[in-house]
């Protein structure tokens, strides 16, 4: 069965046909203004699994996922901590956290993680192209895209131009030719109104304005939408295969990406648009602005990466999903079932009772069926729910074989372990045979005790002892980081 995907652009299921030797994938990444939560991680996980499956299917994948490090929400947090003196300081802090949690959740690294602040020259060049071609205009140092010049505007979100509400901030609207026009470049810094709207602390008399850059029009900042177009075309191509983002980005962000990109190049911007459903809790979208979120950090500590991934893999990427304790308990049970069966298969395979002439046709047939069913499910628009069901069938077959046979089918068990590794490991990103959450918790407590002893040594002026303890921890692949708030650690 060939891979087919549901394309938001057409609204139809379409056979997937890449345009070149490599599959070019762009993922709209996080605006790094706060601790990432499980809603963000749902998009990351499905993007990771989509890219993993494309690689499993034999494609070379070029995966680009950006960090939006220029934003009024980021600027509003300047000064919240002593070391947050600039917008870049705030962004750096949260980018470090995102990378740490991505590693913690066992995501494969993207080809590159571009940041908006690195791509101001490319953004300015793209805006100049749009002005020269008559698709954009300057007004009081700002630049706006004229939506009336792009005949297909609204084709992704299925909206009519004359029915659209005004885009952008209120103070922009008097400068626009059309209320639906959107900003490509904004003169000046972040407004006091925007800072006040997003601030989590009192800035006092000096309200921050964020970073600004020189441009042909006025010193200012790029608009949100133009950033992704510039980064995608810089690191991939004018036309990419797959663009992934949350369903809440269809309009205006992705609609505007299409308009400005295709107006500038005359080429299709993305052939397939895949949108993930939102994560909800208690009937509402999980969101930082609603203060109803569960951070990735807290989730990793409480549930561990395998349970979190198993939770996400219970629902197709395009559907909404509800986060609850009950749902996490169910995910924990499924993960435990998978991991126990994997360990059972490995132990039996490596035992003296695994023999060359023992044959269990039922086990071998089930492994073959799981292989076919998993591939069919994933090629059916990355249907992780059905793929997971197939993988769970393998657990039943392994347990039945080991429980009912005095000697084991070596070849059948070897095929079962390889299926677990390929489908559960490579495709789903699960980590079989890892230490349990309880072991991690115990190890963490022991490290914290060592850090307490180390802190006592530092306070007593015994820096040699403190350094020795740190070196001993690092020799065990435990990285210690000291800051004004104390010492933290992570397992490498």
C-alpha positions in Angstrom: 0.0 0.0 0.0 1.4 3.3 -1.1 1.5 6.2 1.4 -1.4 8.6 1.2 -2.0 11.7 3.3 -4.9 14.0 4.0 -4.0 17.3 2.5 -5.6 20.4 4.1 -5.0 22.3 0.9 -7.3 20.1 -1.1 -9.3 18.6 1.7 -8.8 15.2 0.1 -6.8 12.1 0.7 -3.9 12.1 -1.8 -1.2 9.7 -2.8 2.1 11.1 -1.6 4.6 11.8 -4.4 7.8 13.7 -3.4 9.1 16.2 -5.9 12.8 15.2 -5.6 15.3 12.7 -4.2 14.7 13.9 -0.6 11.4 14.7 1.1 11.5 18.3 2.2 9.6 18.8 5.5 9.1 22.1 7.3 7.5 22.2 10.8 6.2 25.4 12.3 8.1 25.4 15.6 7.6 27.0 18.9 7.6 30.7 19.9 10.0 30.5 22.8 8.4 32.7 25.3 7.4 30.2 28.0 8.0 26.7 29.2 6.8 24.3 26.5 3.7 22.2 27.5 2.1 19.0 26.3 0.1 20.7 23.6 3.4 21.7 22.0 4.9 18.3 22.5 1.9 16.7 20.7 2.9 18.5 17.5 6.6 17.7 18.0 5.8 14.0 18.5 3.6 13.6 15.5 6.1 15.5 13.3 8.8 13.2 14.7 6.8 10.1 13.9 5.9 11.3 10.4 9.6 11.9 9.6 10.6 8.6 11.2 8.0 6.7 9.1 9.2 8.4 5.9 12.7 7.3 6.7 11.5 3.8 7.6 9.8 3.7 4.2 13.1 4.4 2.5 13.0 8.2 1.9 15.8 10.6 2.6 14.1 13.3 4.8 15.3 16.9 5.2 13.4 18.1 8.3 13.5 21.8 9.3 11.9 23.0 12.4 12.2 26.7 13.5 12.4 28.6 16.7 10.6 31.9 16.7 12.8 33.9 18.9 11.4 37.4 18.0 8.0 38.1 19.4 6.2 40.5 21.6 5.6 37.8 24.2 9.3 37.3 24.5 10.1 41.0 24.7 7.5 41.3 27.5 9.6 39.1 29.7 12.8 41.2 29.5 13.9 42.0 33.0 11.8 39.3 34.6 15.1 37.7 35.8 18.4 39.6 36.3 20.0 37.8 33.4 17.2 38.5 31.0 18.5 41.9 29.7 17.4 41.4 26.1 14.9 39.5 24.0 17.7 37.2 23.0 18.4 36.3 26.6 14.8 35.3 27.2 14.7 33.3 23.9 18.0 31.5 24.6 16.7 30.4 28.0 13.6 28.7 26.5 15.4 27.3 23.5 17.7 25.5 25.8 14.7 24.0 27.6 13.0 23.0 24.3 16.2 21.2 23.1 16.5 19.5 26.5 12.9 18.3 26.4 13.1 17.2 22.8 16.1 15.0 23.7 14.2 13.8 26.8 11.3 12.7 24.6 13.6 10.9 22.2 13.0 13.0 19.1 15.3 12.5 16.2 17.2 15.7 15.5 16.0 17.9 12.7 18.3 18.7 9.9 18.5 22.2 11.2 16.6 24.4 13.8 16.7 27.9 12.3 16.0 31.0 14.4 14.2 34.1 13.1 17.0 36.4 14.4 19.5 34.6 12.2 17.5 35.3 9.0 16.8 39.0 8.9 18.7 39.5 5.6 16.7 36.8 3.9 13.5 38.2 5.3 14.3 41.7 4.0 15.3 40.3 0.6 12.0 38.5 0.3 10.0 41.6 1.3 11.9 43.6 -1.3 10.9 41.0 -4.0 7.3 41.3 -3.0 7.4 45.1 -3.2 9.1 45.0 -6.6 6.5 42.6 -7.9 3.6 44.8 -6.7 2.4 42.4 -4.0 3.5 44.6 -1.1 3.6 48.3 -0.2 5.4 50.5 2.3 3.4 52.7 4.7 5.1 54.9 7.4 8.2 52.6 7.5 6.1 49.4 7.7 5.5 47.1 4.8 2.2 45.2 4.2 1.2 42.4 1.8 -1.7 43.4 -0.4 -4.0 40.3 -0.3 -6.0 41.6 -3.3 -3.0 40.9 -5.6 -3.0 37.2 -4.9 -6.0 35.7 -6.5 -5.9 32.4 -4.6 -5.9 34.1 -1.2 -8.0 31.9 1.1 -7.5 28.6 -0.7 -6.0 26.8 2.4 -8.6 28.0 4.9 -11.5 28.1 2.4 -12.3 31.7 3.2 -13.5 34.5 0.9 -11.6 37.7 0.9 -14.6 39.9 1.3 -15.7 38.0 4.4 -12.3 38.2 6.3 -11.9 40.3 9.4 -9.1 42.8 9.8 -5.7 41.3 10.5 -3.0 42.7 12.8 -3.0 45.3 15.6 -5.5 48.2 15.7 -2.9 50.9 15.1 -1.9 49.2 11.8 -5.3 49.4 10.2 -5.2 53.0 9.2 -2.0 52.3 7.2 -3.5 49.4 5.1 -5.1 49.4 1.7 -7.3 46.6 2.8 -8.2 45.5 6.3 -7.1 41.9 5.6 -3.6 43.0 4.5 -0.9 41.7 6.9 2.4 43.1 8.0 5.7 41.9 6.5 7.8 44.5 8.4 6.8 46.6 11.4 8.5 50.0 11.9 9.9 50.5 15.4 9.9 48.1 18.3 7.2 46.4 20.3 4.5 48.8 21.4 3.9 49.5 25.1 0.3 48.2 24.6 1.6 44.8 23.4 4.2 44.6 26.2 1.5 45.4 28.8 -0.8 42.8 27.4 1.8 40.0 27.7 3.9 41.1 30.7 4.1 38.8 33.7 5.9 41.4 35.9 6.1 45.2 36.4 8.6 46.8 34.1 8.6 50.1 36.0 9.4 53.2 34.1 11.5 51.6 31.3 9.2 49.5 29.1 11.2 47.2 26.8 10.7 47.4 23.1 12.5 44.3 21.9 15.2 44.0 19.2 15.0 46.1 16.0 17.0 46.0 12.8 17.8 48.4 10.0 15.9 48.0 6.8 15.3 49.9 3.5 12.0 51.2 5.0 12.7 51.9 8.6 14.3 50.4 11.7 11.9 47.7 12.9 11.0 44.1 13.2 9.8 41.4 10.8 6.1 40.3 10.7 5.3 36.8 12.0 4.3 35.2 8.8 7.2 36.2 6.6 9.6 34.6 9.0 8.6 31.0 8.2 8.6 31.6 4.4 12.1 32.9 4.5 13.5 30.1 6.7 11.8 27.4 4.7 13.1 28.7 1.4 16.6 29.3 2.9 17.1 25.8 4.2 14.8 23.7 1.9 13.6 25.1 -1.4 11.0 27.4 -3.0 8.7 24.3 -3.1 8.7 21.8 -0.3 6.9 18.5 0.0 5.3 18.6 3.5 4.4 21.5 5.7 3.4 20.5 9.3 1.7 22.7 11.9 -1.1 22.9 14.4 -4.6 23.2 13.2 -4.9 26.6 14.8 -2.3 27.9 12.4 -4.3 27.3 9.2 -5.5 30.9 9.3 -3.9 33.3 9.3 -0.4 32.0 9.6 -0.3 29.3 6.9 -2.7 31.1 4.6 -0.3 34.1 4.7 2.7 31.9 4.2 1.2 30.6 1.0 0.3 34.0 -0.3 3.6 35.7 0.2 5.7 32.7 -0.8 3.9 32.0 -4.0 3.6 35.7 -4.9 7.3 36.0 -4.6 8.4 32.9 -6.5 5.5 32.0 -8.7 5.9 28.4 -7.5 3.8 26.2 -5.2 5.0 26.7 -1.7 4.1 23.3 -0.2 2.5 20.3 -1.9 1.0 18.7 1.2 -0.3 20.5 4.3 -0.7 18.3 7.4 -2.3 19.8 10.5 -2.3 18.3 13.9 -5.4 18.5 16.1 -5.2 20.4 19.4 -4.6 18.9 22.8 -7.5 19.7 25.2 -7.9 19.5 28.9 -11.3 19.9 30.7 -12.9 20.9 27.4 -10.5 23.7 26.5 -7.4 23.9 24.3 -4.2 23.5 26.4 -2.6 26.9 26.2 -0.1 29.1 28.0 -2.5 32.0 27.7 -5.3 30.0 29.4 -3.0 28.9 32.2 -4.4 25.3 31.9 -1.2 23.6 30.7 0.9 20.7 31.9 4.6 21.4 31.2 6.8 19.0 29.3 9.2 19.1 32.2 6.6 18.1 34.7 5.3 15.4 32.4 8.7 13.9 31.9 9.3 13.8 35.6 5.9 12.2 36.4 5.3 9.9 33.4 8.6 9.4 31.5 9.1 9.7 27.7 7.7 6.3 26.8 4.4 6.8 28.5 4.0 10.3 27.0 4.8 9.0 23.5 2.4 6.1 24.0 -0.3 8.6 25.0 0.1 10.6 21.8 0.2 7.5 19.7 -3.3 6.5 20.8 -4.9 9.2 18.6 -4.3 10.1 14.9 -2.4 13.3 14.3 -5.3 15.1 12.7 -7.8 14.5 15.5 -8.2 16.4 18.8 -6.9 14.6 21.9 -7.9 15.0 25.6 -5.3 15.0 28.3 -6.4 13.5 31.6 -5.0 11.4 34.4 -7.1 8.5 33.1 -5.7 8.8 29.6 -2.2 8.8 31.0 -2.9 5.8 33.2 -4.1 3.9 30.1 -1.0 4.9 28.2 1.2 3.7 31.1 -0.5 0.3 31.0 -0.1 0.0 27.2 3.6 1.0 27.5 4.2 -1.5 30.3 2.5 -4.2 28.2 4.8 -3.4 25.3 8.0 -3.2 27.3 7.3 -6.4 29.3 6.6 -8.3 26.1 9.8 -7.0 24.5 11.8 -8.1 27.6 10.0 -11.4 27.5 10.9 -11.9 23.9 14.6 -10.9 24.4 15.0 -13.1 27.5 13.5 -16.1 25.7 15.5 -15.5 22.6 18.8 -15.4 24.5 17.9 -18.4 26.7 19.2 -21.9 26.2 15.6 -22.9 25.5 15.5 -21.0 22.2 16.2 -23.7 19.7 16.8 -23.9 16.0 14.2 -26.7 15.2 11.4 -25.4 17.4 8.7 -23.9 15.2 5.6 -22.0 16.2 3.7 -21.2 13.0 1.1 -19.1 14.9 3.9 -16.8 16.2 5.5 -16.5 12.8 2.2 -15.8 11.1 1.4 -13.1 13.7 4.7 -11.4 13.2 4.1 -11.4 9.4 0.6 -10.0 10.0 1.8 -7.3 12.4 4.4 -6.3 9.8 1.8 -6.0 7.1 -0.8 -4.3 9.3 1.6 -1.8 10.8 2.8 -0.7 7.4 -0.7 -0.5 6.0 -1.8 1.7 9.0 1.1 4.1 8.8 0.8 4.4 5.0 -2.9 5.2 5.7 -2.2 8.9 6.6 0.1 7.9 9.4 -2.7 6.1 11.4 -0.8 5.6 14.6 -3.9 4.3 16.4 -4.2 1.3 14.1 -0.4 0.8 14.0 -0.3 0.7 17.8 -3.1 -1.9 17.8 -1.0 -4.0 15.5 2.0 -3.7 17.7 0.0 -4.8 20.7 -1.1 -7.9 18.9 2.6 -8.8 18.8 2.7 -8.7 22.6 -0.1 -11.2 22.8 1.6 -13.6 20.4 5.0 -13.4 22.2 3.4 -13.9 25.7 1.4 -16.9 24.4 4.4 -18.5 22.8 6.6 -18.2 25.9 3.9 -19.3 28.2 2.8 -22.4 26.2 6.1 -23.8 24.8 8.7 -25.7 26.8 11.3 -24.7 24.1 11.2 -21.6 22.1 11.1 -20.8 18.4 14.4 -18.9 18.0 13.6 -17.6 14.5 10.1 -16.6 15.4 11.3 -14.7 18.5 14.1 -13.1 16.6 11.6 -11.8 14.0 9.3 -10.6 16.9 12.2 -8.6 18.5 13.2 -7.1 15.2 9.6 -6.0 14.6 9.5 -4.4 18.1 12.8 -2.6 17.3 11.7 -1.5 13.8 8.1 -0.5 14.4 8.1 0.4 18.1 11.7 1.7 18.2 12.6 3.2 14.9 9.1 4.3 13.7 7.4 5.2 17.0 10.5 6.3 18.9 9.8 4.1 22.0 12.8 3.0 24.0 12.5 -0.7 24.9 14.6 -2.1 27.7 15.3 1.2 29.3 15.5 1.8 33.1 12.1 2.2 34.8 10.7 5.5 35.9 11.3 4.3 39.5 14.9 3.6 38.8 15.3 7.1 37.3 13.6 8.6 40.4 15.9 6.8 42.7 19.0 7.8 40.8 17.8 11.4 40.8 17.4 11.4 44.5 20.9 10.0 45.0 22.4 12.6 42.7 20.6 15.3 44.6 22.1 14.0 47.8 25.6 14.2 46.3 24.8 17.8 45.1 23.8 18.7 48.7 27.1 17.4 50.0 28.9 19.3 47.2 27.1 22.5 48.1 28.1 22.0 51.8 31.7 21.7 50.6 31.5 24.9 48.5 30.0 26.8 51.4 32.8 25.6 53.6 35.4 26.8 51.1 36.4 23.2 50.2 36.3 23.8 46.4 38.7 20.9 45.7 36.2 18.5 47.2 33.3 20.2 45.4 35.2 19.9 42.1 36.0 16.2 42.7 32.3 15.4 43.3 31.4 17.2 40.1 34.1 15.3 38.2 32.9 12.0 39.6 29.3 12.7 38.5 30.4 13.8 35.0 32.4 10.5 34.7 29.0 8.8 35.1 27.5 10.9 32.3 25.7 13.2 34.8 26.1 16.9 33.7 26.1 19.4 36.6 25.3 23.1 35.8 25.8 25.8 38.4 23.8 29.0 38.5 22.8 31.7 40.9 19.7 29.6 41.7 21.8 26.6 42.7 23.0 23.5 40.9 21.0 21.4 38.4 21.8 18.1 36.7 20.8 16.0 33.8 21.5 12.4 32.7 23.3 12.3 29.3 
